[in-house]
Each structure stands twice: as structure tokens, then as C-alpha cells.
Amino acid sequence: MLFRSSGDELFEVMCGLERDMHVKSFFVMDENFLIDKKRALQLLERMEEHGKPWSLYVFSSANVLQMYTMEQLVALGVSWVWLGLEGKGSQYKKLSDTDTVQFVKNLRADGIRVLGSSIIGLEEHTPENIDEVIEHAVSHETEFHQFMLYTPIPGTPLFAEHEADNSLKSLADVSIADIHGQHVFNYHHPHMKEGQETEFLLRAFRRDFEVNGPSVVRIVRTVLHGWIKYKQHPDARIRARFAHEASNLPVRYAGVLWATRRFYQDNRQYVAQIDELLEELHGEFGWRSRLAS
């Protein structure tokens, strides 16, 4: 799709997709769609004018999200955010002066699900501090968490840096097909031995699952809390959006929780989390969710 410079243009495109594909949700393939606040708020005006209860799945940075009030994000239909959480003490400007743990908690309290993305293998990462890095990432309790290796990609300034200081691995050492951030470094890290990065990456994924449990349970929890908070919102458009997103809660999601609980019946931590969530679900939907679970 061509770049759309105004909210009006975006609205017309989205109306066409809604009509032709019968959809209410849109994945916005833009590295930081909300950075153009004028365009986003113009889109919001058109959505409000025409009563569109759309859901948007977007990439964003924490600092850009904080340019908006939570009311604006909810009204715009932001339902999923792919959010960079580069790590405690990160030098990235997009995270400066941001308490990302609290910010993610606020998003989830308003029904906005978060796919957190954290980097393993920044210049300051060492075998001695990597567990602290992982624990900080895991503490965000995002619905999903992506861990990626710090990877210089050809054509980027980072790649040029490593090329200049001769720290890149040769293609004899690492296949170009493996330069995707989910296996090994394509350069020599100053503090990590060859192969350690793969174990650290796996350790991060395992720790997130160990602490926060199955992602499907996290998703149900956030959708439920968003529904409870906004089901009686004065704006019918916002009520309709949350009703649509919560439509699977009473039966399908209740059944998913039952199946997940059964699968992890020997894990007391997960069972306790699921039992607590099921009680909330039953309190909200009564006999329908009880029968499904």
C-alpha cells in the first residue's frame, strides 16, 4: 500500500477494506505509525464522525505513545501494540525518561495488549549482567515477548561500524541466511563467547514463560479487563469495539482457559493464575462461561 499522508486518506482506504473484506481490525505496517499525531487524530475525527468501532494493531515506541492520552488511544481503537523494550539502562532515545514497566501496566489495564520486544546482546550486555537484563524484560508481563539478538544488518550504520573495526564474522563462519536475530551473532561480541548468545536467547524466552505463564492466559486477562472497564462507556462506538473484542470471552476463551488449566494441571502457579481468571470470567458472564469451562 502506498504511503498515506493524511488521516482522511487513511480513512477512505480503511473504509474500502472494511467493505471489501468485511473486517473491523487493521494491522498497520508502519514502524511508528502514531508518530504523525496530526494524521492519527484526523483519522480519529473521521472514525468518530462515521461511528467506526475499528481496532488497530500498531508498532510504536513508548515515547510516541505518551504523546497521546489513554482516552485518545482507546478512542483510536489501539488494541495491540508492538513495543520496543530495549532494556534497563538502555541508551535508546525512544525510551528515555520512561518507566516502561508502569507504562505497559497502564496499557494493559485499558485493554491494550502488548507485544514487548527486547534485545539480547547490546554492547553493555555481559554473561554477568544478562540475567538482570532478562528479569527486567520479563517484569513487564506483556502478552507476548519477543527477544532478538543485537544484529548488524547490511546497509545500516551499525553494520558499517562493525565492518570498519573488523568485528564482523565472515560468511564462512555464519551463513547469511542465519542473520535474522534468532540464532547466532554475525559479529564478534566484546563480552560474550561464541555460542553464548543462543543460550541467553533461549534463557530469556524460557524465563518469560516460567514467570508469566502461557500467553493465551495473558491475552484473555487483558481483553476481559478492557471489557469490564469500557462496557458501559458513554460513547456507543467505543462500547461496540470492546464488545466485538470481548465476544469470544464467555465461551471460546473460557474453554481455552479450561484446556490450558488441564494441560498445566501439575503446575500450581499456572493453575492458580487460571483459576483466578476463570472466577473473574464467571463473575462477568455467569452460566455461559461456567458451561464452557
ZADO-1210 file (C-alpha; in nm, 4 decimals, padded with zeros to 6 digits):
<atoms>
<atom x="00.0000" y="00.0000" z="00.0000" code="MET" pos="1"/>
<atom x="00.1262" y="00.3488" z="-00.0808" code="LEU" pos="2"/>
<atom x="00.2145" y="00.5912" z="00.1968" code="PHE" pos="3"/>
<atom x="-00.0867" y="00.7871" z="00.3158" code="ARG" pos="4"/>
<atom x="-00.0016" y="01.1329" z="00.4419" code="SER" pos="5"/>
<atom x="-00.3383" y="01.2277" z="00.5912" code="SER" pos="6"/>
<atom x="-00.5972" y="01.0756" z="00.8195" code="GLY" pos="7"/>
<atom x="-00.8610" y="01.1428" z="00.5554" code="ASP" pos="8"/>
<atom x="-00.6750" y="00.9272" z="00.3012" code="GLU" pos="9"/>
<atom x="-00.6275" y="00.6500" z="00.5559" code="LEU" pos="10"/>
<atom x="-00.9941" y="00.6578" z="00.6480" code="PHE" pos="11"/>
<atom x="-01.1015" y="00.6124" z="00.2861" code="GLU" pos="12"/>
<atom x="-00.8607" y="00.3201" z="00.2397" code="VAL" pos="13"/>
<atom x="-00.9830" y="00.1556" z="00.5608" code="MET" pos="14"/>
<atom x="-01.3469" y="00.2016" z="00.4617" code="CYS" pos="15"/>
<atom x="-01.2694" y="00.0240" z="00.1344" code="GLY" pos="16"/>
<atom x="-01.1025" y="-00.2649" z="00.3173" code="LEU" pos="17"/>
<atom x="-01.3930" y="-00.2877" z="00.5604" code="GLU" pos="18"/>
<atom x="-01.6397" y="-00.3024" z="00.2723" code="ARG" pos="19"/>
<atom x="-01.4465" y="-00.5469" z="00.0530" code="ASP" pos="20"/>
<atom x="-01.3045" y="-00.7772" z="00.3202" code="MET" pos="21"/>
<atom x="-01.5705" y="-00.7447" z="00.5918" code="HIS" pos="22"/>
<atom x="-01.3142" y="-00.6577" z="00.8604" code="VAL" pos="23"/>
<atom x="-01.3144" y="-00.4382" z="01.1697" code="LYS" pos="24"/>
<atom x="-00.9461" y="-00.4822" z="01.2627" code="SER" pos="25"/>
<atom x="-00.6407" y="-00.3424" z="01.0863" code="PHE" pos="26"/>
<atom x="-00.2717" y="-00.4276" z="01.1221" code="PHE" pos="27"/>
<atom x="-00.0842" y="-00.1072" z="01.0419" code="VAL" pos="28"/>
<atom x="00.2514" y="-00.1976" z="00.8867" code="MET" pos="29"/>
<atom x="00.4389" y="00.1189" z="00.9816" code="ASP" pos="30"/>
<atom x="00.7453" y="00.1307" z="01.2065" code="GLU" pos="31"/>
<atom x="00.5916" y="00.4063" z="01.4208" code="ASN" pos="32"/>
<atom x="00.2500" y="00.4931" z="01.2801" code="PHE" pos="33"/>
<atom x="00.1427" y="00.7182" z="01.5685" code="LEU" pos="34"/>
<atom x="00.4466" y="00.9457" z="01.5394" code="ILE" pos="35"/>
<atom x="00.2418" y="01.1598" z="01.2973" code="ASP" pos="36"/>
<atom x="-00.0038" y="01.2830" z="01.5575" code="LYS" pos="37"/>
<atom x="-00.1859" y="01.5171" z="01.3193" code="LYS" pos="38"/>
<atom x="-00.2581" y="01.2273" z="01.0820" code="ARG" pos="39"/>
<atom x="-00.3668" y="00.9940" z="01.3648" code="ALA" pos="40"/>
<atom x="-00.6013" y="01.2474" z="01.5231" code="LEU" pos="41"/>
<atom x="-00.7503" y="01.3328" z="01.1849" code="GLN" pos="42"/>
<atom x="-00.8207" y="00.9621" z="01.1372" code="LEU" pos="43"/>
<atom x="-00.9802" y="00.9576" z="01.4832" code="LEU" pos="44"/>
<atom x="-01.2056" y="01.2504" z="01.3871" code="GLU" pos="45"/>
<atom x="-01.3296" y="01.0640" z="01.0820" code="ARG" pos="46"/>
<atom x="-01.3820" y="00.7440" z="01.2821" code="MET" pos="47"/>
<atom x="-01.5893" y="00.9374" z="01.5364" code="GLU" pos="48"/>
<atom x="-01.7822" y="01.1217" z="01.2666" code="GLU" pos="49"/>
<atom x="-01.8849" y="00.7953" z="01.0998" code="HIS" pos="50"/>
<atom x="-01.9143" y="00.5800" z="01.4121" code="GLY" pos="51"/>
<atom x="-01.6414" y="00.3308" z="01.3177" code="LYS" pos="52"/>
<atom x="-01.5612" y="00.0888" z="01.6056" code="PRO" pos="53"/>
<atom x="-01.2346" y="-00.0268" z="01.4472" code="TRP" pos="54"/>
<atom x="-00.9407" y="-00.1990" z="01.6179" code="SER" pos="55"/>
<atom x="-00.5834" y="-00.1075" z="01.5238" code="LEU" pos="56"/>
<atom x="-00.2719" y="-00.3188" z="01.5728" code="TYR" pos="57"/>
<atom x="00.0341" y="-00.0921" z="01.5559" code="VAL" pos="58"/>
<atom x="00.4084" y="-00.0686" z="01.6052" code="PHE" pos="59"/>
<atom x="00.5132" y="00.2127" z="01.8348" code="SER" pos="60"/>
<atom x="00.7691" y="00.3474" z="02.0777" code="SER" pos="61"/>
<atom x="00.6848" y="00.4320" z="02.4368" code="ALA" pos="62"/>
<atom x="00.7672" y="00.8000" z="02.3946" code="ASN" pos="63"/>
<atom x="00.5376" y="00.8327" z="02.0934" code="VAL" pos="64"/>
<atom x="00.2509" y="00.6574" z="02.2714" code="LEU" pos="65"/>
<atom x="00.2875" y="00.9043" z="02.5553" code="GLN" pos="66"/>
<atom x="00.2164" y="01.1904" z="02.3147" code="MET" pos="67"/>
<atom x="-00.1462" y="01.0754" z="02.3442" code="TYR" pos="68"/>
<atom x="-00.3813" y="01.0463" z="02.6370" code="THR" pos="69"/>
<atom x="-00.5069" y="00.6983" z="02.7182" code="MET" pos="70"/>
<atom x="-00.8523" y="00.8205" z="02.6167" code="GLU" pos="71"/>
<atom x="-00.7206" y="00.9069" z="02.2701" code="GLN" pos="72"/>
<atom x="-00.5515" y="00.5686" z="02.2280" code="LEU" pos="73"/>
<atom x="-00.8692" y="00.3882" z="02.3300" code="VAL" pos="74"/>
<atom x="-01.0863" y="00.6058" z="02.1056" code="ALA" pos="75"/>
<atom x="-00.8496" y="00.5459" z="01.8135" code="LEU" pos="76"/>
<atom x="-00.9024" y="00.1734" z="01.8637" code="GLY" pos="77"/>
<atom x="-00.5445" y="00.0834" z="01.9562" code="VAL" pos="78"/>
<atom x="-00.5842" y="-00.2792" z="02.0658" code="SER" pos="79"/>
<atom x="-00.2381" y="-00.4296" z="02.0156" code="TRP" pos="80"/>
<atom x="00.0965" y="-00.2502" z="02.0376" code="VAL" pos="81"/>
<atom x="00.4312" y="-00.3918" z="01.9269" code="TRP" pos="82"/>
<atom x="00.6542" y="-00.2031" z="02.1681" code="LEU" pos="83"/>
<atom x="01.0325" y="-00.1843" z="02.1926" code="GLY" pos="84"/>
<atom x="01.1552" y="-00.2516" z="02.5475" code="LEU" pos="85"/>
<atom x="01.5278" y="-00.2481" z="02.4867" code="GLU" pos="86"/>
<atom x="01.6337" y="-00.2974" z="02.8446" code="GLY" pos="87"/>
<atom x="01.7106" y="-00.1319" z="03.1743" code="LYS" pos="88"/>
<atom x="01.9627" y="00.1466" z="03.1283" code="GLY" pos="89"/>
<atom x="01.9158" y="00.1461" z="02.7504" code="SER" pos="90"/>
<atom x="02.0591" y="00.4452" z="02.5656" code="GLN" pos="91"/>
<atom x="01.7736" y="00.4481" z="02.3155" code="TYR" pos="92"/>
<atom x="01.6062" y="00.7898" z="02.2995" code="LYS" pos="93"/>
<atom x="01.2681" y="00.6292" z="02.2344" code="LYS" pos="94"/>
<atom x="01.2761" y="00.5016" z="02.5942" code="LEU" pos="95"/>
<atom x="01.4362" y="00.7987" z="02.7691" code="SER" pos="96"/>
<atom x="01.2659" y="00.9102" z="03.0904" code="ASP" pos="97"/>
<atom x="01.0038" y="00.6358" z="03.0540" code="THR" pos="98"/>
<atom x="00.9087" y="00.3881" z="03.3243" code="ASP" pos="99"/>
<atom x="00.8183" y="00.1201" z="03.0731" code="THR" pos="100"/>
<atom x="00.7071" y="-00.1321" z="03.3363" code="VAL" pos="101"/>
<atom x="00.4425" y="00.1043" z="03.4727" code="GLN" pos="102"/>
<atom x="00.3514" y="00.2263" z="03.1257" code="PHE" pos="103"/>
<atom x="00.2849" y="-00.1266" z="02.9987" code="VAL" pos="104"/>
<atom x="00.0777" y="-00.1942" z="03.3098" code="LYS" pos="105"/>
<atom x="-00.1333" y="00.1130" z="03.2283" code="ASN" pos="106"/>
<atom x="-00.1843" y="-00.0003" z="02.8684" code="LEU" pos="107"/>
<atom x="-00.2952" y="-00.3459" z="02.9723" code="ARG" pos="108"/>
<atom x="-00.5346" y="-00.2053" z="03.2335" code="ALA" pos="109"/>
<atom x="-00.7144" y="-00.0322" z="02.9458" code="ASP" pos="110"/>
<atom x="-00.7410" y="-00.3487" z="02.7386" code="GLY" pos="111"/>
<atom x="-00.4423" y="-00.2743" z="02.5148" code="ILE" pos="112"/>
<atom x="-00.2406" y="-00.5900" z="02.4575" code="ARG" pos="113"/>
<atom x="00.1356" y="-00.5546" z="02.4244" code="VAL" pos="114"/>
<atom x="00.3918" y="-00.7479" z="02.2270" code="LEU" pos="115"/>
<atom x="00.7132" y="-00.6450" z="02.4002" code="GLY" pos="116"/>
<atom x="01.0394" y="-00.6596" z="02.2082" code="SER" pos="117"/>
<atom x="01.3756" y="-00.6748" z="02.3878" code="SER" pos="118"/>
<atom x="01.7289" y="-00.7037" z="02.2570" code="ILE" pos="119"/>
<atom x="01.9802" y="-00.9576" z="02.3812" code="ILE" pos="120"/>
<atom x="02.3456" y="-00.8725" z="02.3196" code="GLY" pos="121"/>
<atom x="02.3702" y="-00.4953" z="02.3374" code="LEU" pos="122"/>
<atom x="02.7254" y="-00.3650" z="02.3754" code="GLU" pos="123"/>
<atom x="02.6924" y="-00.3424" z="02.7534" code="GLU" pos="124"/>
<atom x="02.5494" y="-00.6934" z="02.7989" code="HIS" pos="125"/>
<atom x="02.7776" y="-00.9480" z="02.9633" code="THR" pos="126"/>
<atom x="02.7375" y="-01.3021" z="03.0970" code="PRO" pos="127"/>
<atom x="02.7388" y="-01.1428" z="03.4425" code="GLU" pos="128"/>
<atom x="02.4511" y="-00.8966" z="03.3849" code="ASN" pos="129"/>
<atom x="02.2398" y="-01.0834" z="03.1276" code="ILE" pos="130"/>
<atom x="02.0069" y="-01.2326" z="03.3909" code="ASP" pos="131"/>
<atom x="01.9290" y="-00.8836" z="03.5226" code="GLU" pos="132"/>
<atom x="01.8536" y="-00.7757" z="03.1653" code="VAL" pos="133"/>
<atom x="01.6175" y="-01.0704" z="03.1201" code="ILE" pos="134"/>
<atom x="01.4435" y="-01.0176" z="03.4549" code="GLU" pos="135"/>
<atom x="01.3751" y="-00.6544" z="03.3686" code="HIS" pos="136"/>
<atom x="01.2217" y="-00.7541" z="03.0353" code="ALA" pos="137"/>
<atom x="01.0086" y="-01.0268" z="03.1947" code="VAL" pos="138"/>
<atom x="00.8826" y="-00.7871" z="03.4642" code="SER" pos="139"/>
<atom x="00.6736" y="-00.6041" z="03.2006" code="HIS" pos="140"/>
<atom x="00.4278" y="-00.9003" z="03.1911" code="GLU" pos="141"/>
<atom x="00.3455" y="-00.8360" z="02.8252" code="THR" pos="142"/>
<atom x="00.1054" y="-01.0680" z="02.6454" code="GLU" pos="143"/>
<atom x="00.3841" y="-01.1760" z="02.4124" code="PHE" pos="144"/>
<atom x="00.7557" y="-01.1043" z="02.4420" code="HIS" pos="145"/>
<atom x="00.9951" y="-01.1168" z="02.1507" code="GLN" pos="146"/>
<atom x="01.3657" y="-01.1477" z="02.2282" code="PHE" pos="147"/>
<atom x="01.6054" y="-01.0721" z="01.9436" code="MET" pos="148"/>
<atom x="01.9822" y="-01.0718" z="01.9135" code="LEU" pos="149"/>
<atom x="02.1512" y="-00.7383" z="01.8501" code="TYR" pos="150"/>
<atom x="02.2221" y="-00.7786" z="01.4784" code="THR" pos="151"/>
<atom x="02.4041" y="-00.5503" z="01.2334" code="PRO" pos="152"/>
<atom x="02.2187" y="-00.5664" z="00.9023" code="ILE" pos="153"/>
<atom x="02.3945" y="-00.4768" z="00.5735" code="PRO" pos="154"/>
<atom x="02.3193" y="-00.1185" z="00.4772" code="GLY" pos="155"/>
<atom x="02.2830" y="00.0104" z="00.8349" code="THR" pos="156"/>
<atom x="02.5228" y="00.2365" z="01.0298" code="PRO" pos="157"/>
<atom x="02.5701" y="-00.0438" z="01.2850" code="LEU" pos="158"/>
<atom x="02.6871" y="-00.2801" z="01.0115" code="PHE" pos="159"/>
<atom x="02.9278" y="-00.0135" z="00.8828" code="ALA" pos="160"/>
<atom x="03.0692" y="00.0275" z="01.2365" code="GLU" pos="161"/>
<atom x="03.1419" y="-00.3432" z="01.2711" code="HIS" pos="162"/>
<atom x="03.2777" y="-00.3568" z="00.9197" code="GLU" pos="163"/>
<atom x="03.5156" y="-00.0716" z="00.9983" code="ALA" pos="164"/>
<atom x="03.6523" y="-00.2313" z="01.3156" code="ASP" pos="165"/>
<atom x="03.6772" y="-00.5792" z="01.1546" code="ASN" pos="166"/>
<atom x="03.4428" y="-00.7375" z="01.4114" code="SER" pos="167"/>
<atom x="03.2070" y="-00.8901" z="01.1531" code="LEU" pos="168"/>
<atom x="03.2185" y="-01.2658" z="01.1062" code="LYS" pos="169"/>
<atom x="03.2969" y="-01.3953" z="00.7601" code="SER" pos="170"/>
<atom x="03.0360" y="-01.5782" z="00.5544" code="LEU" pos="171"/>
<atom x="03.2472" y="-01.8884" z="00.6149" code="ALA" pos="172"/>
<atom x="03.1663" y="-01.8564" z="00.9856" code="ASP" pos="173"/>
<atom x="02.7994" y="-01.7657" z="00.9645" code="VAL" pos="174"/>
<atom x="02.5541" y="-01.8117" z="00.6789" code="SER" pos="175"/>
<atom x="02.3789" y="-01.5018" z="00.5533" code="ILE" pos="176"/>
<atom x="02.0544" y="-01.6999" z="00.5938" code="ALA" pos="177"/>
<atom x="02.1190" y="-01.7107" z="00.9696" code="ASP" pos="178"/>
<atom x="02.1441" y="-01.3331" z="01.0074" code="ILE" pos="179"/>
<atom x="01.7922" y="-01.2922" z="01.1447" code="HIS" pos="180"/>
<atom x="01.8439" y="-01.2321" z="01.5171" code="GLY" pos="181"/>
<atom x="01.7071" y="-01.5650" z="01.6369" code="GLN" pos="182"/>
<atom x="02.0145" y="-01.7861" z="01.6277" code="HIS" pos="183"/>
<atom x="02.3708" y="-01.6507" z="01.6412" code="VAL" pos="184"/>
<atom x="02.5594" y="-01.3213" z="01.6164" code="PHE" pos="185"/>
<atom x="02.7056" y="-01.2289" z="01.2796" code="ASN" pos="186"/>
<atom x="02.9840" y="-01.0385" z="01.4561" code="TYR" pos="187"/>
<atom x="03.2187" y="-01.0905" z="01.7491" code="HIS" pos="188"/>
<atom x="03.0596" y="-00.9549" z="02.0681" code="HIS" pos="189"/>
<atom x="03.3064" y="-00.7825" z="02.3036" code="PRO" pos="190"/>
<atom x="03.1878" y="-00.9705" z="02.6139" code="HIS" pos="191"/>
<atom x="03.0219" y="-01.2943" z="02.5006" code="MET" pos="192"/>
<atom x="03.1926" y="-01.6099" z="02.3833" code="LYS" pos="193"/>
<atom x="03.0875" y="-01.7713" z="02.0575" code="GLU" pos="194"/>
<atom x="02.7579" y="-01.9547" z="02.1018" code="GLY" pos="195"/>
<atom x="02.6659" y="-01.7996" z="02.4371" code="GLN" pos="196"/>
<atom x="02.4156" y="-01.5706" z="02.2700" code="GLU" pos="197"/>
<atom x="02.1976" y="-01.8636" z="02.1607" code="THR" pos="198"/>
<atom x="02.1686" y="-01.9912" z="02.5168" code="GLU" pos="199"/>
<atom x="02.0953" y="-01.6400" z="02.6502" code="PHE" pos="200"/>
<atom x="01.8196" y="-01.6000" z="02.3911" code="LEU" pos="201"/>
<atom x="01.6611" y="-01.9311" z="02.4879" code="LEU" pos="202"/>
<atom x="01.7019" y="-01.8436" z="02.8565" code="ARG" pos="203"/>
<atom x="01.5045" y="-01.5231" z="02.8019" code="ALA" pos="204"/>
<atom x="01.2105" y="-01.6982" z="02.6342" code="PHE" pos="205"/>
<atom x="01.2055" y="-01.9716" z="02.8973" code="ARG" pos="206"/>
<atom x="01.2161" y="-01.7212" z="03.1844" code="ARG" pos="207"/>
<atom x="00.9291" y="-01.5166" z="03.0440" code="ASP" pos="208"/>
<atom x="00.7147" y="-01.8299" z="03.0180" code="PHE" pos="209"/>
<atom x="00.8205" y="-01.9513" z="03.3624" code="GLU" pos="210"/>
<atom x="00.7276" y="-01.6235" z="03.5334" code="VAL" pos="211"/>
<atom x="00.4283" y="-01.5028" z="03.3310" code="ASN" pos="212"/>
<atom x="00.2738" y="-01.8278" z="03.2137" code="GLY" pos="213"/>
<atom x="00.1026" y="-01.9080" z="02.8817" code="PRO" pos="214"/>
<atom x="00.0461" y="-01.6073" z="02.6560" code="SER" pos="215"/>
<atom x="-00.3102" y="-01.7144" z="02.5808" code="VAL" pos="216"/>
<atom x="-00.3952" y="-01.6659" z="02.9502" code="VAL" pos="217"/>
<atom x="-00.2378" y="-01.3201" z="02.9485" code="ARG" pos="218"/>
<atom x="-00.4419" y="-01.2239" z="02.6413" code="ILE" pos="219"/>
<atom x="-00.7695" y="-01.3366" z="02.7960" code="VAL" pos="220"/>
<atom x="-00.6931" y="-01.1427" z="03.1132" code="ARG" pos="221"/>
<atom x="-00.6276" y="-00.8154" z="02.9302" code="THR" pos="222"/>
<atom x="-00.9290" y="-00.8494" z="02.6994" code="VAL" pos="223"/>
<atom x="-01.1516" y="-00.9206" z="03.0000" code="LEU" pos="224"/>
<atom x="-01.0241" y="-00.6232" z="03.1974" code="HIS" pos="225"/>
<atom x="-01.0687" y="-00.3952" z="02.8964" code="GLY" pos="226"/>
<atom x="-01.4273" y="-00.5170" z="02.8556" code="TRP" pos="227"/>
<atom x="-01.5097" y="-00.4650" z="03.2232" code="ILE" pos="228"/>
<atom x="-01.3661" y="-00.1137" z="03.2152" code="LYS" pos="229"/>
<atom x="-01.5314" y="00.0049" z="02.8932" code="TYR" pos="230"/>
<atom x="-01.8525" y="-00.1964" z="02.8534" code="LYS" pos="231"/>
<atom x="-02.0557" y="00.0974" z="02.9891" code="GLN" pos="232"/>
<atom x="-01.8559" y="00.3757" z="02.8254" code="HIS" pos="233"/>
<atom x="-02.0774" y="00.6705" z="02.7255" code="PRO" pos="234"/>
<atom x="-01.9557" y="00.6513" z="02.3646" code="ASP" pos="235"/>
<atom x="-02.1507" y="00.3787" z="02.1786" code="ALA" pos="236"/>
<atom x="-01.8672" y="00.3435" z="01.9261" code="ARG" pos="237"/>
<atom x="-01.6170" y="00.2534" z="02.1998" code="ILE" pos="238"/>
<atom x="-01.8667" y="00.0176" z="02.3647" code="ARG" pos="239"/>
<atom x="-01.9162" y="-00.1577" z="02.0314" code="ALA" pos="240"/>
<atom x="-01.5411" y="-00.2016" z="01.9783" code="ARG" pos="241"/>
<atom x="-01.4873" y="-00.3605" z="02.3189" code="PHE" pos="242"/>
<atom x="-01.7975" y="-00.5764" z="02.2776" code="ALA" pos="243"/>
<atom x="-01.6595" y="-00.7090" z="01.9496" code="HIS" pos="244"/>
<atom x="-01.3169" y="-00.7821" z="02.1029" code="GLU" pos="245"/>
<atom x="-01.4787" y="-00.9496" z="02.4057" code="ALA" pos="246"/>
<atom x="-01.7247" y="-01.1588" z="02.2052" code="SER" pos="247"/>
<atom x="-01.5127" y="-01.4738" z="02.2469" code="ASN" pos="248"/>
<atom x="-01.4757" y="-01.4389" z="02.6239" code="LEU" pos="249"/>
<atom x="-01.7873" y="-01.6206" z="02.7537" code="PRO" pos="250"/>
<atom x="-01.7476" y="-01.9425" z="02.5542" code="VAL" pos="251"/>
<atom x="-01.4354" y="-01.9816" z="02.3422" code="ARG" pos="252"/>
<atom x="-01.1902" y="-01.8142" z="02.5778" code="TYR" pos="253"/>
<atom x="-01.3486" y="-01.9840" z="02.8787" code="ALA" pos="254"/>
<atom x="-01.2945" y="-02.3154" z="02.7003" code="GLY" pos="255"/>
<atom x="-00.9361" y="-02.2197" z="02.6201" code="VAL" pos="256"/>
<atom x="-00.8700" y="-02.1470" z="02.9865" code="LEU" pos="257"/>
<atom x="-01.0190" y="-02.4824" z="03.0871" code="TRP" pos="258"/>
<atom x="-00.7972" y="-02.6652" z="02.8346" code="ALA" pos="259"/>
<atom x="-00.4877" y="-02.4690" z="02.9399" code="THR" pos="260"/>
<atom x="-00.5551" y="-02.5426" z="03.3054" code="ARG" pos="261"/>
<atom x="-00.5879" y="-02.9125" z="03.2289" code="ARG" pos="262"/>
<atom x="-00.2662" y="-02.9165" z="03.0277" code="PHE" pos="263"/>
<atom x="-00.0719" y="-02.7492" z="03.3102" code="TYR" pos="264"/>
<atom x="-00.2552" y="-02.9204" z="03.5958" code="GLN" pos="265"/>
<atom x="00.0743" y="-03.0129" z="03.7623" code="ASP" pos="266"/>
<atom x="00.1964" y="-02.6529" z="03.7689" code="ASN" pos="267"/>
<atom x="00.0441" y="-02.4942" z="04.0786" code="ARG" pos="268"/>
<atom x="00.1447" y="-02.1423" z="03.9772" code="GLN" pos="269"/>
<atom x="-00.0327" y="-02.1603" z="03.6406" code="TYR" pos="270"/>
<atom x="-00.3358" y="-02.3355" z="03.7864" code="VAL" pos="271"/>
<atom x="-00.3743" y="-02.0606" z="04.0484" code="ALA" pos="272"/>
<atom x="-00.3476" y="-01.7895" z="03.7807" code="GLN" pos="273"/>
<atom x="-00.6070" y="-01.9586" z="03.5608" code="ILE" pos="274"/>
<atom x="-00.8458" y="-02.0307" z="03.8496" code="ASP" pos="275"/>
<atom x="-00.8380" y="-01.6638" z="03.9492" code="GLU" pos="276"/>
<atom x="-00.9059" y="-01.5554" z="03.5931" code="LEU" pos="277"/>
<atom x="-01.1873" y="-01.8076" z="03.5494" code="LEU" pos="278"/>
<atom x="-01.3561" y="-01.6732" z="03.8620" code="GLU" pos="279"/>
<atom x="-01.3454" y="-01.3228" z="03.7127" code="GLU" pos="280"/>
<atom x="-01.4854" y="-01.4583" z="03.3878" code="LEU" pos="281"/>
<atom x="-01.7668" y="-01.6448" z="03.5659" code="HIS" pos="282"/>
<atom x="-01.8474" y="-01.3350" z="03.7689" code="GLY" pos="283"/>
<atom x="-01.8896" y="-01.1410" z="03.4466" code="GLU" pos="284"/>
<atom x="-02.0658" y="-01.3964" z="03.2225" code="PHE" pos="285"/>
<atom x="-02.2215" y="-01.6460" z="03.4612" code="GLY" pos="286"/>
<atom x="-02.3539" y="-01.9792" z="03.3389" code="TRP" pos="287"/>
<atom x="-02.2244" y="-01.9434" z="02.9819" code="ARG" pos="288"/>
<atom x="-01.8611" y="-01.9331" z="03.0855" code="SER" pos="289"/>
<atom x="-01.9160" y="-02.1989" z="03.3533" code="ARG" pos="290"/>
<atom x="-02.0595" y="-02.4415" z="03.0988" code="LEU" pos="291"/>
<atom x="-01.7759" y="-02.3717" z="02.8533" code="ALA" pos="292"/>
<atom x="-01.5105" y="-02.4302" z="03.1193" code="SER" pos="293"/>
</atoms>
